[in-house]
């Protein structure tokens, strides 16, 4: 877990997103497809804070000092997914009232922050060779509504 001040993360996000968007747009296409092969960014949470390193965009890794760090971990995510989060964060940054909390879970990067009106948790899946590791997603099964069940409150309770 890594906690970063909202204004500190805003400074990182605005500078990082500007360069990373260009890298994503220049990404090569897969042979015979129109889909881009997204570059990856390695997110590291550790004693130095929060760092992001994309081989195609960064030299050296961009590090953001953290207010609080618990443990150390790293994860590879698609750069376009990370840029999408940064763009969304920047669009509401004037309303952010909390620090940004980042955590690395089982095959996912979790980023959390709050505004006066809402709390946000963004989940970015891990990736390998530009592909999202979506294998942990399971399809929903159709469940029948139990016969005799009602959504109305019971007065018998």
N, C-alpha and C positions, 0 to 999 in steps of 0.2 A: 504494500500500500504506500502511496506517495501523495502527499498533500502540497499543492502549489497555490500561492496567492493568485487571486483572479486577475489582478493587474499585471502581475509578472507573466502569467500564462498568456494574456492578451498580447503582450509584447512579442513573445515567442511565436504565437499563432499567426499574427499578421505578417511577420517576416518570413516564416517558414512556408506558409501557404502560397505566397506570391511566387516563390521559386518552384515549389513542388507542383503547382498547377501546370507550369510549362513542361516539366518533366513528364507528367502524365499525358499531356496532349501530344508529345513527341514519341510516346511509346510505340514500339513496332507492333504490327498486326500479325496474328497467327497465319500461317500459310493457308490460303484458301478460305479464310474467314474475314469478317469485317470487325471482329471483336479484338480489342487491344490486349496485348500481354502486359498486364499491369506490373510496374516495378514494385518491389517490396521495400518496406521500411522496418528496421529493427528498433523496437521500443524497449528501452531498458530502464527499470526502476532499481535504484541502488543508492549507495552512500553519497554519491555526487548529486543525486536527484533524479530527474526525468530526462532521458536522452533519446533522440531520434536520429537514426543513421540510415540513409538510403545511398547505396553505392553510386547511383546515377545522379544524385542531387547534392550530396553532402560530403565535404572534406574539410575538416573532421566532423564528428558527430555534433549535433546541436544539443547543448545541455542546458536545462532549466533548473536553477537552484530550488530545492524543496524546503518547505517549512518543517515537514515531518516525514520521515521514511521508516517503514517497518518491513524488514526483510529485503531481499533482492530477487529479481526475476527478469526475464526478457521474453519477447515474443516477436515473431515476424507477422506483419499484416500487410495487406495491399495498400500501396501508397494512395490510390484513388479513394479507398475507404477512409483512410486517415484524413485526407484533404477534404472529403465531404464533411467529416466531423468538424474540422477546423473552420470551414466556411460557415457551417451552421452556428458554431460557437461565436464566431466573429459577428454574425448577424444579430445576435442577442446580447453581445458583450456589454452594452451600455446598461442592460437590465440585470446583469449577474450580481447576486448579493452574497455569494459564498466562494470559498476556495474551490479549486478543481481537485477532485480526488480521483486518482487513477489506480487501478488494481489489475493484476493479471490472474485470471482464473484458468480453468481447464479449457484450453484451446480458444480463449477469448480475452480481449482487452476491454476492460470496463472503465468508462469515464463518467464521472458524476459531478453535477453542479446544480445550483438553484438560482431562481429569480424570485422576485416578490410574489409571483403568481403560480409558479410551478417548480417541481423538482425534476431534473432530467437524469436519466441513466442511459448511456449509449453503449451498445455492445458491438465490438468490431471483431469478426471471426479471424482466427489465425489463418495463415496462407502458406502455401508451398509452391514454388515455381510459378507464382502469379495466379494460382488458383485458390479460391477460398476452401478451407477445410470445413465443408458443410455436412460431413458425415455424421455429426452428432444430432442433426435435425431429423426428427421422426415425423412421419405423416400423421395427421389426426384421423382417428377412426370415427365413423358415424355412430352416435349413440342414440338409441330410441328413448323417447320420454316415457317414464314409467306410467302405466295405465292407472288412472285414478289420482295421479299427482296433480297438484295445483300450485299456482304461483300466489294465490290469495292466502293471507295469514289465517291461521286456524284460531277460532275462539275457544277450542277445546284444550289448548295448551296450558 
